[in-house]
Amino acid sequence: GRGIDESIQDKVFDMFYRGSLDSKGTGLGLYIVKNAVEKLNGELTLKSAIQEGSTFDIKLPLLPNGK
C-alpha cells in the first residue's frame, strides 16, 4: 500500500476516521479490530511509512489451559 503518514497514525483506530477523501470505507474496520483485540487483552500495533506500506501486528495472550 501507500503507507500512512505519521501525523495521522494515532487517528486510524478512531471510529469513523478515514485517512483521505478517496477512502471508500466507513471508517469502522480498524476501530472494530482494535476493540476486539483489547477485549481479548491483546495488543495492536501499527508500523507505517509513506511509499513503504503498513504493518499491523496483533498479539493475543494464550489461554491458561493453552487452548
Predicted model as a PDB file, atoms N, CA, C, CB and O in Angstrom, pLDDT in the B-factor column:
MODEL        1                                                                  
ATOM      1  N   GLY A   1       0.817  -1.187   0.000  1.00 72.00           N  
ATOM      2  CA  GLY A   1       0.000   0.000   0.000  1.00 72.00           C  
ATOM      3  C   GLY A   1       0.860   1.250   0.000  1.00 72.00           C  
ATOM      4  O   GLY A   1       2.086   1.189  -0.092  1.00 72.00           O  
ATOM      5  N   ARG A   2       0.209   2.346   0.102  1.00 85.00           N  
ATOM      6  CA  ARG A   2       0.920   3.626   0.031  1.00 85.00           C  
ATOM      7  C   ARG A   2       1.454   4.090   1.371  1.00 85.00           C  
ATOM      8  CB  ARG A   2       0.017   4.679  -0.526  1.00 85.00           C  
ATOM      9  O   ARG A   2       2.223   5.050   1.423  1.00 85.00           O  
ATOM     10  N   GLY A   3       1.070   3.437   2.452  1.00 91.00           N  
ATOM     11  CA  GLY A   3       1.543   3.825   3.772  1.00 91.00           C  
ATOM     12  C   GLY A   3       0.662   4.879   4.417  1.00 91.00           C  
ATOM     13  O   GLY A   3      -0.171   5.497   3.754  1.00 91.00           O  
ATOM     14  N   ILE A   4       0.849   5.078   5.699  1.00 92.00           N  
ATOM     15  CA  ILE A   4       0.050   6.023   6.479  1.00 92.00           C  
ATOM     16  C   ILE A   4       0.980   7.072   7.062  1.00 92.00           C  
ATOM     17  CB  ILE A   4      -0.751   5.299   7.608  1.00 92.00           C  
ATOM     18  O   ILE A   4       1.946   6.746   7.752  1.00 92.00           O  
ATOM     19  N   ASP A   5       0.689   8.312   6.785  1.00 92.00           N  
ATOM     20  CA  ASP A   5       1.514   9.411   7.283  1.00 92.00           C  
ATOM     21  C   ASP A   5       1.563   9.367   8.809  1.00 92.00           C  
ATOM     22  CB  ASP A   5       0.967  10.779   6.793  1.00 92.00           C  
ATOM     23  O   ASP A   5       0.557   9.108   9.470  1.00 92.00           O  
ATOM     24  N   GLU A   6       2.744   9.624   9.349  1.00 93.00           N  
ATOM     25  CA  GLU A   6       2.952   9.576  10.791  1.00 93.00           C  
ATOM     26  C   GLU A   6       2.017  10.524  11.544  1.00 93.00           C  
ATOM     27  CB  GLU A   6       4.394   9.914  11.114  1.00 93.00           C  
ATOM     28  O   GLU A   6       1.636  10.236  12.679  1.00 93.00           O  
ATOM     29  N   SER A   7       1.648  11.632  10.942  1.00 92.00           N  
ATOM     30  CA  SER A   7       0.811  12.627  11.613  1.00 92.00           C  
ATOM     31  C   SER A   7      -0.614  12.136  11.859  1.00 92.00           C  
ATOM     32  CB  SER A   7       0.771  13.895  10.795  1.00 92.00           C  
ATOM     33  O   SER A   7      -1.320  12.719  12.683  1.00 92.00           O  
ATOM     34  N   ILE A   8      -1.059  11.084  11.173  1.00 93.00           N  
ATOM     35  CA  ILE A   8      -2.424  10.585  11.388  1.00 93.00           C  
ATOM     36  C   ILE A   8      -2.464   9.158  11.925  1.00 93.00           C  
ATOM     37  CB  ILE A   8      -3.200  10.652  10.096  1.00 93.00           C  
ATOM     38  O   ILE A   8      -3.548   8.602  12.102  1.00 93.00           O  
ATOM     39  N   GLN A   9      -1.321   8.563  12.184  1.00 94.00           N  
ATOM     40  CA  GLN A   9      -1.296   7.178  12.641  1.00 94.00           C  
ATOM     41  C   GLN A   9      -2.057   6.967  13.942  1.00 94.00           C  
ATOM     42  CB  GLN A   9       0.124   6.727  12.815  1.00 94.00           C  
ATOM     43  O   GLN A   9      -2.641   5.901  14.134  1.00 94.00           O  
ATOM     44  N   ASP A  10      -2.070   7.939  14.836  1.00 92.00           N  
ATOM     45  CA  ASP A  10      -2.798   7.784  16.099  1.00 92.00           C  
ATOM     46  C   ASP A  10      -4.308   7.887  15.905  1.00 92.00           C  
ATOM     47  CB  ASP A  10      -2.336   8.835  17.101  1.00 92.00           C  
ATOM     48  O   ASP A  10      -5.062   7.561  16.821  1.00 92.00           O  
ATOM     49  N   LYS A  11      -4.765   8.329  14.742  1.00 95.00           N  
ATOM     50  CA  LYS A  11      -6.194   8.510  14.482  1.00 95.00           C  
ATOM     51  C   LYS A  11      -6.832   7.343  13.724  1.00 95.00           C  
ATOM     52  CB  LYS A  11      -6.404   9.778  13.705  1.00 95.00           C  
ATOM     53  O   LYS A  11      -8.057   7.223  13.710  1.00 95.00           O  
ATOM     54  N   VAL A  12      -6.036   6.490  13.102  1.00 95.00           N  
ATOM     55  CA  VAL A  12      -6.599   5.472  12.208  1.00 95.00           C  
ATOM     56  C   VAL A  12      -7.478   4.455  12.925  1.00 95.00           C  
ATOM     57  CB  VAL A  12      -5.490   4.751  11.500  1.00 95.00           C  
ATOM     58  O   VAL A  12      -8.263   3.761  12.279  1.00 95.00           O  
ATOM     59  N   PHE A  13      -7.361   4.354  14.254  1.00 96.00           N  
ATOM     60  CA  PHE A  13      -8.191   3.421  15.012  1.00 96.00           C  
ATOM     61  C   PHE A  13      -9.432   4.093  15.594  1.00 96.00           C  
ATOM     62  CB  PHE A  13      -7.378   2.794  16.128  1.00 96.00           C  
ATOM     63  O   PHE A  13     -10.211   3.443  16.292  1.00 96.00           O  
ATOM     64  N   ASP A  14      -9.628   5.381  15.318  1.00 96.00           N  
ATOM     65  CA  ASP A  14     -10.813   6.106  15.802  1.00 96.00           C  
ATOM     66  C   ASP A  14     -12.035   5.733  14.970  1.00 96.00           C  
ATOM     67  CB  ASP A  14     -10.579   7.638  15.753  1.00 96.00           C  
ATOM     68  O   ASP A  14     -11.940   5.476  13.770  1.00 96.00           O  
ATOM     69  N   MET A  15     -13.192   5.711  15.643  1.00 96.00           N  
ATOM     70  CA  MET A  15     -14.443   5.401  14.948  1.00 96.00           C  
ATOM     71  C   MET A  15     -14.721   6.435  13.854  1.00 96.00           C  
ATOM     72  CB  MET A  15     -15.619   5.352  15.948  1.00 96.00           C  
ATOM     73  O   MET A  15     -14.625   7.640  14.087  1.00 96.00           O  
ATOM     74  N   PHE A  16     -15.057   5.962  12.690  1.00 95.00           N  
ATOM     75  CA  PHE A  16     -15.436   6.750  11.506  1.00 95.00           C  
ATOM     76  C   PHE A  16     -14.283   7.534  10.885  1.00 95.00           C  
ATOM     77  CB  PHE A  16     -16.530   7.705  11.872  1.00 95.00           C  
ATOM     78  O   PHE A  16     -14.511   8.348   9.989  1.00 95.00           O  
ATOM     79  N   TYR A  17     -13.041   7.305  11.345  1.00 94.00           N  
ATOM     80  CA  TYR A  17     -11.925   8.035  10.755  1.00 94.00           C  
ATOM     81  C   TYR A  17     -11.535   7.405   9.421  1.00 94.00           C  
ATOM     82  CB  TYR A  17     -10.718   8.057  11.717  1.00 94.00           C  
ATOM     83  O   TYR A  17     -11.357   6.191   9.327  1.00 94.00           O  
ATOM     84  N   ARG A  18     -11.407   8.226   8.408  1.00 90.00           N  
ATOM     85  CA  ARG A  18     -10.923   7.791   7.098  1.00 90.00           C  
ATOM     86  C   ARG A  18      -9.732   8.659   6.748  1.00 90.00           C  
ATOM     87  CB  ARG A  18     -12.044   7.886   5.996  1.00 90.00           C  
ATOM     88  O   ARG A  18      -9.774   9.880   6.901  1.00 90.00           O  
ATOM     89  N   GLY A  19      -8.672   8.028   6.280  1.00 82.00           N  
ATOM     90  CA  GLY A  19      -7.415   8.726   6.044  1.00 82.00           C  
ATOM     91  C   GLY A  19      -7.448   9.778   4.963  1.00 82.00           C  
ATOM     92  O   GLY A  19      -6.636  10.704   4.970  1.00 82.00           O  
ATOM     93  N   SER A  20      -8.391   9.649   4.019  1.00 80.00           N  
ATOM     94  CA  SER A  20      -8.484  10.640   2.950  1.00 80.00           C  
ATOM     95  C   SER A  20      -9.892  10.644   2.382  1.00 80.00           C  
ATOM     96  CB  SER A  20      -7.449  10.353   1.837  1.00 80.00           C  
ATOM     97  O   SER A  20     -10.696   9.759   2.674  1.00 80.00           O  
ATOM     98  N   LEU A  21     -10.178  11.633   1.581  1.00 79.00           N  
ATOM     99  CA  LEU A  21     -11.489  11.710   0.940  1.00 79.00           C  
ATOM    100  C   LEU A  21     -11.662  10.609  -0.100  1.00 79.00           C  
ATOM    101  CB  LEU A  21     -11.681  13.078   0.289  1.00 79.00           C  
ATOM    102  O   LEU A  21     -12.787  10.309  -0.498  1.00 79.00           O  
ATOM    103  N   ASP A  22     -10.568  10.006  -0.542  1.00 81.00           N  
ATOM    104  CA  ASP A  22     -10.627   8.919  -1.512  1.00 81.00           C  
ATOM    105  C   ASP A  22     -11.035   7.588  -0.878  1.00 81.00           C  
ATOM    106  CB  ASP A  22      -9.287   8.767  -2.192  1.00 81.00           C  
ATOM    107  O   ASP A  22     -11.371   6.644  -1.593  1.00 81.00           O  
ATOM    108  N   SER A  23     -11.011   7.502   0.451  1.00 81.00           N  
ATOM    109  CA  SER A  23     -11.365   6.261   1.138  1.00 81.00           C  
ATOM    110  C   SER A  23     -12.818   5.923   0.879  1.00 81.00           C  
ATOM    111  CB  SER A  23     -11.102   6.374   2.649  1.00 81.00           C  
ATOM    112  O   SER A  23     -13.698   6.776   0.998  1.00 81.00           O  
ATOM    113  N   LYS A  24     -13.065   4.667   0.521  1.00 86.00           N  
ATOM    114  CA  LYS A  24     -14.424   4.244   0.218  1.00 86.00           C  
ATOM    115  C   LYS A  24     -15.100   3.564   1.407  1.00 86.00           C  
ATOM    116  CB  LYS A  24     -14.416   3.312  -0.968  1.00 86.00           C  
ATOM    117  O   LYS A  24     -16.306   3.316   1.375  1.00 86.00           O  
ATOM    118  N   GLY A  25     -14.337   3.263   2.449  1.00 89.00           N  
ATOM    119  CA  GLY A  25     -14.890   2.576   3.613  1.00 89.00           C  
ATOM    120  C   GLY A  25     -15.667   3.499   4.536  1.00 89.00           C  
ATOM    121  O   GLY A  25     -15.824   4.692   4.278  1.00 89.00           O  
ATOM    122  N   THR A  26     -16.149   2.904   5.620  1.00 92.00           N  
ATOM    123  CA  THR A  26     -16.936   3.656   6.603  1.00 92.00           C  
ATOM    124  C   THR A  26     -16.097   4.213   7.737  1.00 92.00           C  
ATOM    125  CB  THR A  26     -18.014   2.781   7.173  1.00 92.00           C  
ATOM    126  O   THR A  26     -16.564   5.053   8.506  1.00 92.00           O  
ATOM    127  N   GLY A  27     -14.853   3.749   7.844  1.00 92.00           N  
ATOM    128  CA  GLY A  27     -14.018   4.170   8.956  1.00 92.00           C  
ATOM    129  C   GLY A  27     -14.279   3.362  10.210  1.00 92.00           C  
ATOM    130  O   GLY A  27     -13.955   3.802  11.313  1.00 92.00           O  
ATOM    131  N   LEU A  28     -14.860   2.187  10.054  1.00 95.00           N  
ATOM    132  CA  LEU A  28     -15.162   1.346  11.216  1.00 95.00           C  
ATOM    133  C   LEU A  28     -14.242   0.129  11.339  1.00 95.00           C  
ATOM    134  CB  LEU A  28     -16.594   0.883  11.143  1.00 95.00           C  
ATOM    135  O   LEU A  28     -14.099  -0.416  12.434  1.00 95.00           O  
ATOM    136  N   GLY A  29     -13.628  -0.303  10.264  1.00 95.00           N  
ATOM    137  CA  GLY A  29     -12.859  -1.548  10.263  1.00 95.00           C  
ATOM    138  C   GLY A  29     -11.776  -1.624  11.316  1.00 95.00           C  
ATOM    139  O   GLY A  29     -11.786  -2.533  12.147  1.00 95.00           O  
ATOM    140  N   LEU A  30     -10.841  -0.687  11.299  1.00 95.00           N  
ATOM    141  CA  LEU A  30      -9.749  -0.718  12.267  1.00 95.00           C  
ATOM    142  C   LEU A  30     -10.232  -0.434  13.684  1.00 95.00           C  
ATOM    143  CB  LEU A  30      -8.681   0.285  11.880  1.00 95.00           C  
ATOM    144  O   LEU A  30      -9.645  -0.918  14.652  1.00 95.00           O  
ATOM    145  N   TYR A  31     -11.294   0.343  13.806  1.00 97.00           N  
ATOM    146  CA  TYR A  31     -11.886   0.602  15.117  1.00 97.00           C  
ATOM    147  C   TYR A  31     -12.416  -0.698  15.716  1.00 97.00           C  
ATOM    148  CB  TYR A  31     -13.018   1.650  15.010  1.00 97.00           C  
ATOM    149  O   TYR A  31     -12.192  -0.977  16.894  1.00 97.00           O  
ATOM    150  N   ILE A  32     -13.116  -1.491  14.911  1.00 97.00           N  
ATOM    151  CA  ILE A  32     -13.674  -2.762  15.373  1.00 97.00           C  
ATOM    152  C   ILE A  32     -12.556  -3.738  15.735  1.00 97.00           C  
ATOM    153  CB  ILE A  32     -14.590  -3.374  14.297  1.00 97.00           C  
ATOM    154  O   ILE A  32     -12.625  -4.412  16.762  1.00 97.00           O  
ATOM    155  N   VAL A  33     -11.534  -3.813  14.895  1.00 97.00           N  
ATOM    156  CA  VAL A  33     -10.409  -4.703  15.181  1.00 97.00           C  
ATOM    157  C   VAL A  33      -9.740  -4.318  16.500  1.00 97.00           C  
ATOM    158  CB  VAL A  33      -9.383  -4.662  14.031  1.00 97.00           C  
ATOM    159  O   VAL A  33      -9.460  -5.183  17.330  1.00 97.00           O  
ATOM    160  N   LYS A  34      -9.487  -3.039  16.692  1.00 97.00           N  
ATOM    161  CA  LYS A  34      -8.832  -2.582  17.922  1.00 97.00           C  
ATOM    162  C   LYS A  34      -9.654  -2.947  19.145  1.00 97.00           C  
ATOM    163  CB  LYS A  34      -8.603  -1.068  17.879  1.00 97.00           C  
ATOM    164  O   LYS A  34      -9.110  -3.434  20.135  1.00 97.00           O  
ATOM    165  N   ASN A  35     -10.951  -2.719  19.088  1.00 97.00           N  
ATOM    166  CA  ASN A  35     -11.805  -3.037  20.237  1.00 97.00           C  
ATOM    167  C   ASN A  35     -11.835  -4.531  20.520  1.00 97.00           C  
ATOM    168  CB  ASN A  35     -13.222  -2.529  19.999  1.00 97.00           C  
ATOM    169  O   ASN A  35     -11.814  -4.940  21.681  1.00 97.00           O  
ATOM    170  N   ALA A  36     -11.883  -5.351  19.478  1.00 97.00           N  
ATOM    171  CA  ALA A  36     -11.886  -6.803  19.663  1.00 97.00           C  
ATOM    172  C   ALA A  36     -10.581  -7.267  20.308  1.00 97.00           C  
ATOM    173  CB  ALA A  36     -12.097  -7.518  18.314  1.00 97.00           C  
ATOM    174  O   ALA A  36     -10.596  -8.087  21.225  1.00 97.00           O  
ATOM    175  N   VAL A  37      -9.463  -6.745  19.830  1.00 97.00           N  
ATOM    176  CA  VAL A  37      -8.156  -7.121  20.382  1.00 97.00           C  
ATOM    177  C   VAL A  37      -8.061  -6.697  21.846  1.00 97.00           C  
ATOM    178  CB  VAL A  37      -7.007  -6.479  19.561  1.00 97.00           C  
ATOM    179  O   VAL A  37      -7.558  -7.455  22.674  1.00 97.00           O  
ATOM    180  N   GLU A  38      -8.535  -5.508  22.170  1.00 96.00           N  
ATOM    181  CA  GLU A  38      -8.494  -5.033  23.554  1.00 96.00           C  
ATOM    182  C   GLU A  38      -9.368  -5.888  24.464  1.00 96.00           C  
ATOM    183  CB  GLU A  38      -8.939  -3.575  23.627  1.00 96.00           C  
ATOM    184  O   GLU A  38      -8.990  -6.155  25.604  1.00 96.00           O  
ATOM    185  N   LYS A  39     -10.527  -6.320  23.981  1.00 96.00           N  
ATOM    186  CA  LYS A  39     -11.417  -7.168  24.790  1.00 96.00           C  
ATOM    187  C   LYS A  39     -10.784  -8.523  25.072  1.00 96.00           C  
ATOM    188  CB  LYS A  39     -12.766  -7.362  24.082  1.00 96.00           C  
ATOM    189  O   LYS A  39     -11.118  -9.177  26.060  1.00 96.00           O  
ATOM    190  N   LEU A  40      -9.877  -8.940  24.210  1.00 95.00           N  
ATOM    191  CA  LEU A  40      -9.169 -10.207  24.401  1.00 95.00           C  
ATOM    192  C   LEU A  40      -7.842 -10.006  25.152  1.00 95.00           C  
ATOM    193  CB  LEU A  40      -8.908 -10.873  23.042  1.00 95.00           C  
ATOM    194  O   LEU A  40      -7.012 -10.912  25.217  1.00 95.00           O  
ATOM    195  N   ASN A  41      -7.660  -8.809  25.714  1.00 95.00           N  
ATOM    196  CA  ASN A  41      -6.437  -8.443  26.437  1.00 95.00           C  
ATOM    197  C   ASN A  41      -5.194  -8.546  25.558  1.00 95.00           C  
ATOM    198  CB  ASN A  41      -6.270  -9.330  27.660  1.00 95.00           C  
ATOM    199  O   ASN A  41      -4.117  -8.923  26.018  1.00 95.00           O  
ATOM    200  N   GLY A  42      -5.367  -8.208  24.299  1.00 97.00           N  
ATOM    201  CA  GLY A  42      -4.261  -8.248  23.366  1.00 97.00           C  
ATOM    202  C   GLY A  42      -3.685  -6.876  23.090  1.00 97.00           C  
ATOM    203  O   GLY A  42      -4.037  -5.883  23.728  1.00 97.00           O  
ATOM    204  N   GLU A  43      -2.798  -6.852  22.128  1.00 97.00           N  
ATOM    205  CA  GLU A  43      -2.111  -5.609  21.765  1.00 97.00           C  
ATOM    206  C   GLU A  43      -2.103  -5.473  20.246  1.00 97.00           C  
ATOM    207  CB  GLU A  43      -0.655  -5.583  22.330  1.00 97.00           C  
ATOM    208  O   GLU A  43      -1.823  -6.432  19.528  1.00 97.00           O  
ATOM    209  N   LEU A  44      -2.407  -4.288  19.774  1.00 97.00           N  
ATOM    210  CA  LEU A  44      -2.413  -3.983  18.344  1.00 97.00           C  
ATOM    211  C   LEU A  44      -1.444  -2.836  18.099  1.00 97.00           C  
ATOM    212  CB  LEU A  44      -3.853  -3.622  17.839  1.00 97.00           C  
ATOM    213  O   LEU A  44      -1.561  -1.772  18.708  1.00 97.00           O  
ATOM    214  N   THR A  45      -0.490  -3.057  17.209  1.00 96.00           N  
ATOM    215  CA  THR A  45       0.470  -2.002  16.896  1.00 96.00           C  
ATOM    216  C   THR A  45       0.512  -1.759  15.396  1.00 96.00           C  
ATOM    217  CB  THR A  45       1.872  -2.367  17.420  1.00 96.00           C  
ATOM    218  O   THR A  45       0.195  -2.639  14.596  1.00 96.00           O  
ATOM    219  N   LEU A  46       0.905  -0.565  15.039  1.00 97.00           N  
ATOM    220  CA  LEU A  46       0.992  -0.149  13.645  1.00 97.00           C  
ATOM    221  C   LEU A  46       2.385   0.392  13.375  1.00 97.00           C  
ATOM    222  CB  LEU A  46      -0.085   0.913  13.309  1.00 97.00           C  
ATOM    223  O   LEU A  46       2.918   1.201  14.134  1.00 97.00           O  
ATOM    224  N   LYS A  47       2.960  -0.073  12.280  1.00 96.00           N  
ATOM    225  CA  LYS A  47       4.217   0.489  11.767  1.00 96.00           C  
ATOM    226  C   LYS A  47       3.945   0.845  10.321  1.00 96.00           C  
ATOM    227  CB  LYS A  47       5.445  -0.524  11.908  1.00 96.00           C  
ATOM    228  O   LYS A  47       3.489   0.008   9.543  1.00 96.00           O  
ATOM    229  N   SER A  48       4.225   2.085   9.961  1.00 96.00           N  
ATOM    230  CA  SER A  48       3.912   2.518   8.612  1.00 96.00           C  
ATOM    231  C   SER A  48       4.824   3.654   8.182  1.00 96.00           C  
ATOM    232  CB  SER A  48       2.455   2.945   8.515  1.00 96.00           C  
ATOM    233  O   SER A  48       5.284   4.452   8.999  1.00 96.00           O  
ATOM    234  N   ALA A  49       5.071   3.707   6.896  1.00 94.00           N  
ATOM    235  CA  ALA A  49       5.844   4.793   6.306  1.00 94.00           C  
ATOM    236  C   ALA A  49       5.311   5.048   4.896  1.00 94.00           C  
ATOM    237  CB  ALA A  49       7.375   4.454   6.282  1.00 94.00           C  
ATOM    238  O   ALA A  49       4.998   4.113   4.159  1.00 94.00           O  
ATOM    239  N   ILE A  50       5.217   6.304   4.542  1.00 93.00           N  
ATOM    240  CA  ILE A  50       4.756   6.690   3.216  1.00 93.00           C  
ATOM    241  C   ILE A  50       5.632   6.033   2.148  1.00 93.00           C  
ATOM    242  CB  ILE A  50       4.768   8.228   3.061  1.00 93.00           C  
ATOM    243  O   ILE A  50       6.856   5.993   2.272  1.00 93.00           O  
ATOM    244  N   GLN A  51       5.003   5.532   1.123  1.00 93.00           N  
ATOM    245  CA  GLN A  51       5.641   4.854  -0.013  1.00 93.00           C  
ATOM    246  C   GLN A  51       6.304   3.519   0.354  1.00 93.00           C  
ATOM    247  CB  GLN A  51       6.675   5.766  -0.622  1.00 93.00           C  
ATOM    248  O   GLN A  51       6.949   2.899  -0.492  1.00 93.00           O  
ATOM    249  N   GLU A  52       6.151   3.073   1.604  1.00 93.00           N  
ATOM    250  CA  GLU A  52       6.714   1.788   2.015  1.00 93.00           C  
ATOM    251  C   GLU A  52       5.635   0.801   2.431  1.00 93.00           C  
ATOM    252  CB  GLU A  52       7.692   1.988   3.156  1.00 93.00           C  
ATOM    253  O   GLU A  52       5.848  -0.408   2.343  1.00 93.00           O  
ATOM    254  N   GLY A  53       4.483   1.285   2.882  1.00 94.00           N  
ATOM    255  CA  GLY A  53       3.403   0.410   3.300  1.00 94.00           C  
ATOM    256  C   GLY A  53       3.211   0.394   4.806  1.00 94.00           C  
ATOM    257  O   GLY A  53       3.852   1.142   5.544  1.00 94.00           O  
ATOM    258  N   SER A  54       2.311  -0.478   5.241  1.00 95.00           N  
ATOM    259  CA  SER A  54       1.939  -0.547   6.649  1.00 95.00           C  
ATOM    260  C   SER A  54       1.950  -1.992   7.123  1.00 95.00           C  
ATOM    261  CB  SER A  54       0.556   0.084   6.880  1.00 95.00           C  
ATOM    262  O   SER A  54       1.674  -2.918   6.360  1.00 95.00           O  
ATOM    263  N   THR A  55       2.275  -2.163   8.399  1.00 96.00           N  
ATOM    264  CA  THR A  55       2.220  -3.465   9.044  1.00 96.00           C  
ATOM    265  C   THR A  55       1.425  -3.314  10.324  1.00 96.00           C  
ATOM    266  CB  THR A  55       3.647  -4.029   9.326  1.00 96.00           C  
ATOM    267  O   THR A  55       1.731  -2.460  11.156  1.00 96.00           O  
ATOM    268  N   PHE A  56       0.400  -4.144  10.483  1.00 96.00           N  
ATOM    269  CA  PHE A  56      -0.399  -4.182  11.697  1.00 96.00           C  
ATOM    270  C   PHE A  56      -0.059  -5.493  12.400  1.00 96.00           C  
ATOM    271  CB  PHE A  56      -1.947  -4.063  11.389  1.00 96.00           C  
ATOM    272  O   PHE A  56      -0.204  -6.567  11.816  1.00 96.00           O  
ATOM    273  N   ASP A  57       0.391  -5.409  13.646  1.00 98.00           N  
ATOM    274  CA  ASP A  57       0.709  -6.599  14.426  1.00 98.00           C  
ATOM    275  C   ASP A  57      -0.323  -6.755  15.532  1.00 98.00           C  
ATOM    276  CB  ASP A  57       2.145  -6.516  15.017  1.00 98.00           C  
ATOM    277  O   ASP A  57      -0.656  -5.800  16.233  1.00 98.00           O  
ATOM    278  N   ILE A  58      -0.820  -7.975  15.675  1.00 98.00           N  
ATOM    279  CA  ILE A  58      -1.759  -8.297  16.745  1.00 98.00           C  
ATOM    280  C   ILE A  58      -1.132  -9.375  17.610  1.00 98.00           C  
ATOM    281  CB  ILE A  58      -3.141  -8.763  16.176  1.00 98.00           C  
ATOM    282  O   ILE A  58      -0.715 -10.423  17.115  1.00 98.00           O  
ATOM    283  N   LYS A  59      -1.069  -9.109  18.902  1.00 97.00           N  
ATOM    284  CA  LYS A  59      -0.578 -10.099  19.860  1.00 97.00           C  
ATOM    285  C   LYS A  59      -1.710 -10.398  20.828  1.00 97.00           C  
ATOM    286  CB  LYS A  59       0.705  -9.592  20.619  1.00 97.00           C  
ATOM    287  O   LYS A  59      -2.290  -9.498  21.434  1.00 97.00           O  
ATOM    288  N   LEU A  60      -2.009 -11.690  20.960  1.00 95.00           N  
ATOM    289  CA  LEU A  60      -3.062 -12.131  21.878  1.00 95.00           C  
ATOM    290  C   LEU A  60      -2.458 -13.066  22.904  1.00 95.00           C  
ATOM    291  CB  LEU A  60      -4.222 -12.829  21.115  1.00 95.00           C  
ATOM    292  O   LEU A  60      -1.587 -13.870  22.572  1.00 95.00           O  
ATOM    293  N   PRO A  61      -2.909 -12.975  24.152  1.00 94.00           N  
ATOM    294  CA  PRO A  61      -2.365 -13.862  25.182  1.00 94.00           C  
ATOM    295  C   PRO A  61      -2.905 -15.286  25.010  1.00 94.00           C  
ATOM    296  CB  PRO A  61      -2.708 -13.327  26.590  1.00 94.00           C  
ATOM    297  O   PRO A  61      -4.006 -15.489  24.498  1.00 94.00           O  
ATOM    298  N   LEU A  62      -2.114 -16.258  25.445  1.00 88.00           N  
ATOM    299  CA  LEU A  62      -2.568 -17.638  25.452  1.00 88.00           C  
ATOM    300  C   LEU A  62      -3.578 -17.807  26.567  1.00 88.00           C  
ATOM    301  CB  LEU A  62      -1.383 -18.621  25.620  1.00 88.00           C  
ATOM    302  O   LEU A  62      -3.493 -17.136  27.596  1.00 88.00           O  
ATOM    303  N   LEU A  63      -4.524 -18.692  26.370  1.00 77.00           N  
ATOM    304  CA  LEU A  63      -5.452 -19.025  27.440  1.00 77.00           C  
ATOM    305  C   LEU A  63      -4.710 -19.845  28.491  1.00 77.00           C  
ATOM    306  CB  LEU A  63      -6.687 -19.802  26.891  1.00 77.00           C  
ATOM    307  O   LEU A  63      -3.735 -20.522  28.166  1.00 77.00           O  
ATOM    308  N   PRO A  64      -5.156 -19.794  29.744  1.00 78.00           N  
ATOM    309  CA  PRO A  64      -4.458 -20.512  30.807  1.00 78.00           C  
ATOM    310  C   PRO A  64      -4.268 -22.001  30.538  1.00 78.00           C  
ATOM    311  CB  PRO A  64      -5.200 -20.342  32.083  1.00 78.00           C  
ATOM    312  O   PRO A  64      -3.245 -22.564  30.926  1.00 78.00           O  
ATOM    313  N   ASN A  65      -5.221 -22.648  29.888  1.00 75.00           N  
ATOM    314  CA  ASN A  65      -5.099 -24.079  29.616  1.00 75.00           C  
ATOM    315  C   ASN A  65      -4.384 -24.359  28.294  1.00 75.00           C  
ATOM    316  CB  ASN A  65      -6.474 -24.721  29.599  1.00 75.00           C  
ATOM    317  O   ASN A  65      -4.313 -25.510  27.863  1.00 75.00           O  
ATOM    318  N   GLY A  66      -3.854 -23.318  27.645  1.00 64.00           N  
ATOM    319  CA  GLY A  66      -3.067 -23.479  26.430  1.00 64.00           C  
ATOM    320  C   GLY A  66      -3.871 -23.666  25.168  1.00 64.00           C  
ATOM    321  O   GLY A  66      -3.300 -23.973  24.122  1.00 64.00           O  
ATOM    322  N   LYS A  67      -5.179 -23.491  25.227  1.00 62.00           N  
ATOM    323  CA  LYS A  67      -6.011 -23.662  24.026  1.00 62.00           C  
ATOM    324  C   LYS A  67      -6.430 -22.333  23.475  1.00 62.00           C  
ATOM    325  CB  LYS A  67      -7.243 -24.505  24.327  1.00 62.00           C  
ATOM    326  O   LYS A  67      -7.134 -22.276  22.467  1.00 62.00           O  
TER     327      LYS A  67                                                      
ENDMDL                                                                          
END                                                                             
